[in-house]
Amino acid sequence: MSEDTIATSPAGPLQHVLDRVSDLTIGAAATALLGLVVVQGWQVFARYVINNSPSWTEPVTVLLLSTAMSLGAASGVHTNRHFGFFLLADSLRPALQRLVRAVSPLVIMLIGAVIAYWAGVLLLDGLDVRIAGAPMPQSIAYLPLAVGGGLMVLFAFNRLLLALRAPSLFDAAGVR
């Protein structure tokens, strides 16, 4: 069973909701990338053309980059376009393939939970400290990491459910 078989399982209401959330996530990541281009363009123009470099562009750039990266990674989990050992899983016997396909989302859920937790801790820790040059909290760049980590957990949980519901493969003798 390939990853495509799991990905094309019949879509229920939960899958439709998660698809919408993923679409919104990709839209936010794309908007952040666009914002990144605009902010960096303004930084270059202000520095080299009008010789007045604004101080707010660096923290805004970090926030936008963190947003694009975190939300893009989370959506990659939903669409199963993330880093993985798919060739290894495909080379295993069907019984082991099912196990690997169930363990993989668990690992992603663990990583997403750690990212969400520690990003949340760091976000809350620096909310009362202001960034020099911008009217934002120093820890604001951790907000997208916390959200992205939470979305990774949600999307990986859905992947786990899909992997567990996928039909087992049997050879002609009925042996796994």
Secondary structure, DSSP 4 states (H G I P E B T S, - for coil): --HHHHHTSPP-HHHHHHHHHHHHHHHHHHHHHHHHHHHHHHHHHHHHTSS---SSHHHHHHHHHHHHHHHHHHHHHHTT-SS--HHHHHTS-HHHHHHHHHHHHHHHHHHHHHHHHHHHHHHHHTTTSBPTTSSSBTTTTHHHHHHHHHHHHHHHHHHHHHHHHSPPP--TTS--
